[in-house]
C-alpha cells in the first residue's frame, strides 16, 4: 500500500473523509401537512387511550396509576400539537 492509501486514524468527533460535516448538512425541511395531520391523529388516539386508563384507574381507586395516565395523556396531546404546528 502506498502512503496515500493507508487508513488514517481519526480523532473523536472528527468526520470521516467522505462524510459531510455537521455544519454542512442540508437544513431541516418541515414534514408535509398530510403527514403532520396523520401524526396528530395518532397522538390523539393514544391520548384518548391514556385518558381512559386514567379515568378507569381513578374510578378503581388507583390514584398513582390515574395520575400517571393523566400525565401520559397530557404529554401525548402536547407532542401531537407540537408536531402539527411546527412540523
Backbone as XML, in Angstrom:
<?xml version="1.0"?>
<chain id="A" units="angstrom">
  <residue number="1" name="UNK">
    <atom name="N" x="0.835" y="-1.181" z="0.000"/>
    <atom name="CA" x="0.000" y="0.000" z="0.000"/>
    <atom name="C" x="0.874" y="1.236" z="0.000"/>
  </residue>
  <residue number="2" name="UNK">
    <atom name="N" x="0.431" y="2.180" z="-0.754"/>
    <atom name="CA" x="1.174" y="3.435" z="-0.756"/>
    <atom name="C" x="0.737" y="4.274" z="0.436"/>
  </residue>
  <residue number="3" name="UNK">
    <atom name="N" x="1.463" y="5.330" z="0.639"/>
    <atom name="CA" x="1.191" y="6.201" z="1.773"/>
    <atom name="C" x="-0.198" y="6.826" z="1.677"/>
  </residue>
  <residue number="4" name="UNK">
    <atom name="N" x="-0.675" y="7.124" z="0.479"/>
    <atom name="CA" x="-1.973" y="7.773" z="0.300"/>
    <atom name="C" x="-3.125" y="6.818" z="0.604"/>
  </residue>
  <residue number="5" name="UNK">
    <atom name="N" x="-2.894" y="5.500" z="0.504"/>
    <atom name="CA" x="-3.969" y="4.544" z="0.718"/>
    <atom name="C" x="-4.034" y="4.021" z="2.144"/>
  </residue>
  <residue number="6" name="UNK">
    <atom name="N" x="-3.107" y="4.384" z="2.985"/>
    <atom name="CA" x="-3.105" y="3.920" z="4.359"/>
    <atom name="C" x="-4.269" y="4.536" z="5.116"/>
  </residue>
  <residue number="7" name="UNK">
    <atom name="N" x="-4.951" y="3.736" z="5.928"/>
    <atom name="CA" x="-6.064" y="4.305" z="6.698"/>
    <atom name="C" x="-5.546" y="5.317" z="7.712"/>
  </residue>
  <residue number="8" name="UNK">
    <atom name="N" x="-6.262" y="6.405" z="7.808"/>
    <atom name="CA" x="-5.870" y="7.446" z="8.755"/>
    <atom name="C" x="-6.619" y="7.231" z="10.058"/>
  </residue>
  <residue number="9" name="UNK">
    <atom name="N" x="-5.932" y="7.491" z="11.148"/>
    <atom name="CA" x="-6.596" y="7.410" z="12.437"/>
    <atom name="C" x="-7.360" y="8.705" z="12.664"/>
  </residue>
  <residue number="10" name="UNK">
    <atom name="N" x="-8.615" y="8.555" z="13.062"/>
    <atom name="CA" x="-9.456" y="9.722" z="13.294"/>
    <atom name="C" x="-9.550" y="10.000" z="14.783"/>
  </residue>
  <residue number="11" name="UNK">
    <atom name="N" x="-9.536" y="11.262" z="15.112"/>
    <atom name="CA" x="-9.747" y="11.665" z="16.494"/>
    <atom name="C" x="-11.242" y="11.661" z="16.784"/>
  </residue>
  <residue number="12" name="UNK">
    <atom name="N" x="-11.641" y="11.501" z="18.043"/>
    <atom name="CA" x="-13.074" y="11.516" z="18.375"/>
    <atom name="C" x="-13.730" y="12.817" z="17.924"/>
  </residue>
  <residue number="13" name="UNK">
    <atom name="N" x="-14.865" y="12.696" z="17.259"/>
    <atom name="CA" x="-15.598" y="13.857" z="16.781"/>
    <atom name="C" x="-15.179" y="14.349" z="15.411"/>
  </residue>
  <residue number="14" name="UNK">
    <atom name="N" x="-14.105" y="13.798" z="14.881"/>
    <atom name="CA" x="-13.618" y="14.225" z="13.572"/>
    <atom name="C" x="-14.378" y="13.449" z="12.485"/>
  </residue>
  <residue number="15" name="UNK">
    <atom name="N" x="-14.917" y="14.155" z="11.462"/>
    <atom name="CA" x="-15.675" y="13.446" z="10.424"/>
    <atom name="C" x="-14.757" y="12.608" z="9.535"/>
  </residue>
  <residue number="16" name="UNK">
    <atom name="N" x="-15.318" y="11.556" z="8.974"/>
    <atom name="CA" x="-14.566" y="10.743" z="8.023"/>
    <atom name="C" x="-14.355" y="11.561" z="6.753"/>
  </residue>
  <residue number="17" name="UNK">
    <atom name="N" x="-13.376" y="11.187" z="5.932"/>
    <atom name="CA" x="-13.060" y="11.998" z="4.751"/>
    <atom name="C" x="-14.239" y="12.205" z="3.794"/>
  </residue>
  <residue number="18" name="UNK">
    <atom name="N" x="-15.072" y="11.200" z="3.559"/>
    <atom name="CA" x="-16.170" y="11.340" z="2.607"/>
    <atom name="C" x="-17.502" y="11.683" z="3.268"/>
  </residue>
  <residue number="19" name="UNK">
    <atom name="N" x="-17.504" y="11.883" z="4.563"/>
    <atom name="CA" x="-18.727" y="12.165" z="5.307"/>
    <atom name="C" x="-18.903" y="13.677" z="5.425"/>
  </residue>
  <residue number="20" name="UNK">
    <atom name="N" x="-20.127" y="14.196" z="5.123"/>
    <atom name="CA" x="-20.305" y="15.648" z="5.243"/>
    <atom name="C" x="-20.242" y="16.082" z="6.700"/>
  </residue>
  <residue number="21" name="UNK">
    <atom name="N" x="-19.721" y="17.258" z="6.905"/>
    <atom name="CA" x="-19.634" y="17.796" z="8.261"/>
    <atom name="C" x="-21.024" y="18.180" z="8.736"/>
  </residue>
  <residue number="22" name="UNK">
    <atom name="N" x="-21.193" y="18.260" z="10.052"/>
    <atom name="CA" x="-22.493" y="18.562" z="10.621"/>
    <atom name="C" x="-22.984" y="19.941" z="10.188"/>
  </residue>
  <residue number="23" name="UNK">
    <atom name="N" x="-22.075" y="20.915" z="10.115"/>
    <atom name="CA" x="-22.490" y="22.256" z="9.725"/>
    <atom name="C" x="-22.736" y="22.376" z="8.226"/>
  </residue>
  <residue number="24" name="UNK">
    <atom name="N" x="-22.338" y="21.370" z="7.452"/>
    <atom name="CA" x="-22.558" y="21.389" z="6.010"/>
    <atom name="C" x="-23.785" y="20.571" z="5.613"/>
  </residue>
  <residue number="25" name="UNK">
    <atom name="N" x="-24.455" y="19.948" z="6.579"/>
    <atom name="CA" x="-25.621" y="19.114" z="6.278"/>
    <atom name="C" x="-26.764" y="19.986" z="5.781"/>
  </residue>
  <residue number="26" name="UNK">
    <atom name="N" x="-27.667" y="19.370" z="5.038"/>
    <atom name="CA" x="-28.781" y="20.142" z="4.497"/>
    <atom name="C" x="-29.700" y="20.597" z="5.624"/>
  </residue>
  <residue number="27" name="UNK">
    <atom name="N" x="-30.357" y="21.719" z="5.447"/>
    <atom name="CA" x="-31.222" y="22.234" z="6.516"/>
    <atom name="C" x="-32.472" y="21.369" z="6.703"/>
  </residue>
  <residue number="28" name="UNK">
    <atom name="N" x="-33.071" y="21.479" z="7.876"/>
    <atom name="CA" x="-34.267" y="20.709" z="8.218"/>
    <atom name="C" x="-35.436" y="21.173" z="7.349"/>
  </residue>
  <residue number="29" name="UNK">
    <atom name="N" x="-36.100" y="20.219" z="6.716"/>
    <atom name="CA" x="-37.287" y="20.532" z="5.930"/>
    <atom name="C" x="-38.511" y="20.089" z="6.721"/>
  </residue>
  <residue number="30" name="UNK">
    <atom name="N" x="-39.542" y="20.933" z="6.811"/>
    <atom name="CA" x="-40.730" y="20.524" z="7.563"/>
    <atom name="C" x="-41.457" y="19.372" z="6.876"/>
  </residue>
  <residue number="31" name="UNK">
    <atom name="N" x="-42.156" y="18.580" z="7.678"/>
    <atom name="CA" x="-42.912" y="17.460" z="7.132"/>
    <atom name="C" x="-44.091" y="17.993" z="6.324"/>
  </residue>
  <residue number="32" name="UNK">
    <atom name="N" x="-44.557" y="17.214" z="5.348"/>
    <atom name="CA" x="-45.754" y="17.634" z="4.606"/>
    <atom name="C" x="-46.965" y="17.708" z="5.539"/>
  </residue>
  <residue number="33" name="UNK">
    <atom name="N" x="-47.941" y="18.526" z="5.176"/>
    <atom name="CA" x="-49.108" y="18.755" z="6.020"/>
    <atom name="C" x="-49.874" y="17.460" z="6.283"/>
  </residue>
  <residue number="34" name="UNK">
    <atom name="N" x="-50.035" y="16.623" z="5.279"/>
    <atom name="CA" x="-50.795" y="15.385" z="5.459"/>
    <atom name="C" x="-50.114" y="14.466" z="6.470"/>
  </residue>
  <residue number="35" name="UNK">
    <atom name="N" x="-48.782" y="14.449" z="6.468"/>
    <atom name="CA" x="-48.047" y="13.630" z="7.434"/>
    <atom name="C" x="-48.205" y="14.190" z="8.839"/>
  </residue>
  <residue number="36" name="UNK">
    <atom name="N" x="-48.167" y="15.503" z="8.976"/>
    <atom name="CA" x="-48.342" y="16.124" z="10.293"/>
    <atom name="C" x="-49.739" y="15.864" z="10.836"/>
  </residue>
  <residue number="37" name="UNK">
    <atom name="N" x="-50.745" y="15.928" z="9.962"/>
    <atom name="CA" x="-52.117" y="15.648" z="10.397"/>
    <atom name="C" x="-52.241" y="14.194" z="10.833"/>
  </residue>
  <residue number="38" name="UNK">
    <atom name="N" x="-51.648" y="13.273" z="10.066"/>
    <atom name="CA" x="-51.694" y="11.862" z="10.421"/>
    <atom name="C" x="-51.037" y="11.584" z="11.756"/>
  </residue>
  <residue number="39" name="UNK">
    <atom name="N" x="-49.885" y="12.197" z="12.001"/>
    <atom name="CA" x="-49.200" y="12.008" z="13.279"/>
    <atom name="C" x="-50.005" y="12.601" z="14.434"/>
  </residue>
  <residue number="40" name="UNK">
    <atom name="N" x="-50.674" y="13.731" z="14.188"/>
    <atom name="CA" x="-51.507" y="14.335" z="15.226"/>
    <atom name="C" x="-52.710" y="13.449" z="15.541"/>
  </residue>
  <residue number="41" name="UNK">
    <atom name="N" x="-53.275" y="12.790" z="14.525"/>
    <atom name="CA" x="-54.400" y="11.881" z="14.756"/>
    <atom name="C" x="-53.946" y="10.677" z="15.586"/>
  </residue>
  <residue number="42" name="UNK">
    <atom name="N" x="-52.782" y="10.138" z="15.262"/>
    <atom name="CA" x="-52.245" y="9.020" z="16.047"/>
    <atom name="C" x="-52.035" y="9.452" z="17.493"/>
  </residue>
  <residue number="43" name="UNK">
    <atom name="N" x="-51.495" y="10.655" z="17.701"/>
    <atom name="CA" x="-51.286" y="11.160" z="19.057"/>
    <atom name="C" x="-52.623" y="11.340" z="19.778"/>
  </residue>
  <residue number="44" name="UNK">
    <atom name="N" x="-53.661" y="11.792" z="19.068"/>
    <atom name="CA" x="-54.969" y="11.975" z="19.693"/>
    <atom name="C" x="-55.560" y="10.633" z="20.129"/>
  </residue>
  <residue number="45" name="UNK">
    <atom name="N" x="-55.416" y="9.609" z="19.296"/>
    <atom name="CA" x="-55.924" y="8.279" z="19.652"/>
    <atom name="C" x="-55.200" y="7.751" z="20.892"/>
  </residue>
  <residue number="46" name="UNK">
    <atom name="N" x="-53.890" y="7.899" z="20.930"/>
    <atom name="CA" x="-53.133" y="7.448" z="22.102"/>
    <atom name="C" x="-53.499" y="8.258" z="23.340"/>
  </residue>
  <residue number="47" name="UNK">
    <atom name="N" x="-53.757" y="9.559" z="23.183"/>
    <atom name="CA" x="-54.158" y="10.384" z="24.319"/>
    <atom name="C" x="-55.513" y="9.930" z="24.863"/>
  </residue>
  <residue number="48" name="UNK">
    <atom name="N" x="-56.417" y="9.546" z="23.971"/>
    <atom name="CA" x="-57.719" y="9.028" z="24.417"/>
    <atom name="C" x="-57.524" y="7.744" z="25.225"/>
  </residue>
  <residue number="49" name="UNK">
    <atom name="N" x="-56.627" y="6.888" z="24.754"/>
    <atom name="CA" x="-56.360" y="5.647" z="25.489"/>
    <atom name="C" x="-55.752" y="5.936" z="26.859"/>
  </residue>
  <residue number="50" name="UNK">
    <atom name="N" x="-54.804" y="6.859" z="26.917"/>
    <atom name="CA" x="-54.216" y="7.240" z="28.209"/>
    <atom name="C" x="-55.274" y="7.850" z="29.117"/>
  </residue>
  <residue number="51" name="UNK">
    <atom name="N" x="-56.155" y="8.661" z="28.551"/>
    <atom name="CA" x="-57.237" y="9.245" z="29.338"/>
    <atom name="C" x="-58.179" y="8.179" z="29.876"/>
  </residue>
  <residue number="52" name="UNK">
    <atom name="N" x="-58.444" y="7.154" z="29.068"/>
    <atom name="CA" x="-59.278" y="6.041" z="29.535"/>
    <atom name="C" x="-58.640" y="5.295" z="30.685"/>
  </residue>
  <residue number="53" name="UNK">
    <atom name="N" x="-57.342" y="5.078" z="30.597"/>
    <atom name="CA" x="-56.615" y="4.427" z="31.695"/>
    <atom name="C" x="-56.693" y="5.293" z="32.947"/>
  </residue>
  <residue number="54" name="UNK">
    <atom name="N" x="-56.540" y="6.598" z="32.779"/>
    <atom name="CA" x="-56.593" y="7.498" z="33.936"/>
    <atom name="C" x="-57.976" y="7.478" z="34.579"/>
  </residue>
  <residue number="55" name="UNK">
    <atom name="N" x="-59.019" y="7.526" z="33.745"/>
    <atom name="CA" x="-60.377" y="7.531" z="34.289"/>
    <atom name="C" x="-60.704" y="6.210" z="34.985"/>
  </residue>
  <residue number="56" name="UNK">
    <atom name="N" x="-60.355" y="5.109" z="34.351"/>
    <atom name="CA" x="-60.645" y="3.800" z="34.949"/>
    <atom name="C" x="-59.865" y="3.613" z="36.249"/>
  </residue>
  <residue number="57" name="UNK">
    <atom name="N" x="-58.649" y="4.095" z="36.280"/>
    <atom name="CA" x="-57.837" y="3.971" z="37.491"/>
    <atom name="C" x="-58.397" y="4.838" z="38.608"/>
  </residue>
  <residue number="58" name="UNK">
    <atom name="N" x="-58.861" y="6.022" z="38.261"/>
    <atom name="CA" x="-59.439" y="6.924" z="39.264"/>
    <atom name="C" x="-60.691" y="6.297" z="39.875"/>
  </residue>
  <residue number="59" name="UNK">
    <atom name="N" x="-61.536" y="5.738" z="39.000"/>
    <atom name="CA" x="-62.760" y="5.094" z="39.487"/>
    <atom name="C" x="-62.423" y="3.871" z="40.344"/>
  </residue>
  <residue number="60" name="UNK">
    <atom name="N" x="-61.393" y="3.151" z="39.949"/>
    <atom name="CA" x="-60.989" y="1.954" z="40.684"/>
    <atom name="C" x="-60.199" y="2.230" z="41.948"/>
  </residue>
  <residue number="61" name="UNK">
    <atom name="N" x="-59.891" y="3.494" z="42.208"/>
    <atom name="CA" x="-59.188" y="3.840" z="43.433"/>
    <atom name="C" x="-57.671" y="3.773" z="43.340"/>
  </residue>
  <residue number="62" name="UNK">
    <atom name="N" x="-57.125" y="3.592" z="42.148"/>
    <atom name="CA" x="-55.669" y="3.551" z="41.970"/>
    <atom name="C" x="-55.170" y="4.956" z="41.631"/>
  </residue>
  <residue number="63" name="UNK">
    <atom name="N" x="-54.900" y="5.727" z="42.654"/>
    <atom name="CA" x="-54.547" y="7.139" z="42.457"/>
    <atom name="C" x="-53.258" y="7.314" z="41.665"/>
  </residue>
  <residue number="64" name="UNK">
    <atom name="N" x="-52.229" y="6.557" z="41.993"/>
    <atom name="CA" x="-50.947" y="6.710" z="41.306"/>
    <atom name="C" x="-51.079" y="6.397" z="39.819"/>
  </residue>
  <residue number="65" name="UNK">
    <atom name="N" x="-51.749" y="5.315" z="39.480"/>
    <atom name="CA" x="-51.934" y="4.954" z="38.075"/>
    <atom name="C" x="-52.796" y="5.988" z="37.355"/>
  </residue>
  <residue number="66" name="UNK">
    <atom name="N" x="-53.775" y="6.556" z="38.057"/>
    <atom name="CA" x="-54.609" y="7.596" z="37.465"/>
    <atom name="C" x="-53.773" y="8.839" z="37.128"/>
  </residue>
  <residue number="67" name="UNK">
    <atom name="N" x="-52.901" y="9.206" z="38.036"/>
    <atom name="CA" x="-52.036" y="10.367" z="37.784"/>
    <atom name="C" x="-51.091" y="10.089" z="36.621"/>
  </residue>
  <residue number="68" name="UNK">
    <atom name="N" x="-50.513" y="8.907" z="36.601"/>
    <atom name="CA" x="-49.598" y="8.557" z="35.507"/>
    <atom name="C" x="-50.328" y="8.538" z="34.158"/>
  </residue>
  <residue number="69" name="UNK">
    <atom name="N" x="-51.545" y="8.014" z="34.130"/>
    <atom name="CA" x="-52.331" y="8.011" z="32.899"/>
    <atom name="C" x="-52.666" y="9.417" z="32.447"/>
  </residue>
  <residue number="70" name="UNK">
    <atom name="N" x="-53.005" y="10.293" z="33.388"/>
    <atom name="CA" x="-53.320" y="11.680" z="33.046"/>
    <atom name="C" x="-52.090" y="12.416" z="32.516"/>
  </residue>
  <residue number="71" name="UNK">
    <atom name="N" x="-50.951" y="12.181" z="33.134"/>
    <atom name="CA" x="-49.710" y="12.801" z="32.655"/>
    <atom name="C" x="-49.380" y="12.297" z="31.249"/>
  </residue>
  <residue number="72" name="UNK">
    <atom name="N" x="-49.531" y="11.001" z="31.016"/>
    <atom name="CA" x="-49.302" y="10.450" z="29.684"/>
    <atom name="C" x="-50.246" y="11.048" z="28.660"/>
  </residue>
  <residue number="73" name="UNK">
    <atom name="N" x="-51.494" y="11.251" z="29.038"/>
    <atom name="CA" x="-52.482" y="11.861" z="28.151"/>
    <atom name="C" x="-52.071" y="13.284" z="27.787"/>
  </residue>
  <residue number="74" name="UNK">
    <atom name="N" x="-51.717" y="14.074" z="28.789"/>
    <atom name="CA" x="-51.329" y="15.463" z="28.529"/>
    <atom name="C" x="-50.056" y="15.564" z="27.696"/>
  </residue>
  <residue number="75" name="UNK">
    <atom name="N" x="-49.082" y="14.723" z="27.988"/>
    <atom name="CA" x="-47.827" y="14.767" z="27.226"/>
    <atom name="C" x="-48.052" y="14.352" z="25.773"/>
  </residue>
  <residue number="76" name="UNK">
    <atom name="N" x="-48.898" y="13.355" z="25.559"/>
    <atom name="CA" x="-49.171" y="12.906" z="24.199"/>
    <atom name="C" x="-49.915" y="13.985" z="23.419"/>
  </residue>
  <residue number="77" name="UNK">
    <atom name="N" x="-50.868" y="14.650" z="24.065"/>
    <atom name="CA" x="-51.565" y="15.759" z="23.403"/>
    <atom name="C" x="-50.600" y="16.893" z="23.060"/>
  </residue>
  <residue number="78" name="UNK">
    <atom name="N" x="-49.670" y="17.167" z="23.971"/>
    <atom name="CA" x="-48.705" y="18.237" z="23.741"/>
    <atom name="C" x="-47.806" y="17.909" z="22.542"/>
  </residue>
  <residue number="79" name="UNK">
    <atom name="N" x="-47.307" y="16.683" z="22.486"/>
    <atom name="CA" x="-46.440" y="16.281" z="21.379"/>
    <atom name="C" x="-47.211" y="16.294" z="20.058"/>
  </residue>
  <residue number="80" name="UNK">
    <atom name="N" x="-48.465" y="15.865" z="20.078"/>
    <atom name="CA" x="-49.281" y="15.914" z="18.868"/>
    <atom name="C" x="-49.500" y="17.335" z="18.391"/>
  </residue>
  <residue number="81" name="UNK">
    <atom name="N" x="-49.741" y="18.249" z="19.320"/>
    <atom name="CA" x="-49.934" y="19.654" z="18.947"/>
    <atom name="C" x="-48.653" y="20.266" z="18.391"/>
  </residue>
  <residue number="82" name="UNK">
    <atom name="N" x="-47.535" y="19.957" z="19.021"/>
    <atom name="CA" x="-46.251" y="20.496" z="18.534"/>
    <atom name="C" x="-45.931" y="19.944" z="17.142"/>
  </residue>
  <residue number="83" name="UNK">
    <atom name="N" x="-46.215" y="18.671" z="16.925"/>
    <atom name="CA" x="-45.987" y="18.069" z="15.605"/>
    <atom name="C" x="-46.851" y="18.741" z="14.565"/>
  </residue>
  <residue number="84" name="UNK">
    <atom name="N" x="-48.075" y="19.022" z="14.889"/>
    <atom name="CA" x="-48.991" y="19.648" z="13.946"/>
    <atom name="C" x="-48.586" y="21.073" z="13.621"/>
  </residue>
  <residue number="85" name="UNK">
    <atom name="N" x="-48.176" y="21.823" z="14.640"/>
    <atom name="CA" x="-47.858" y="23.241" z="14.445"/>
    <atom name="C" x="-46.468" y="23.438" z="13.839"/>
  </residue>
  <residue number="86" name="UNK">
    <atom name="N" x="-45.444" y="22.810" z="14.408"/>
    <atom name="CA" x="-44.067" y="23.056" z="13.982"/>
    <atom name="C" x="-43.652" y="22.218" z="12.798"/>
  </residue>
  <residue number="87" name="UNK">
    <atom name="N" x="-44.173" y="21.019" z="12.707"/>
    <atom name="CA" x="-43.800" y="20.141" z="11.607"/>
    <atom name="C" x="-42.499" y="19.496" z="11.849"/>
  </residue>
</chain>
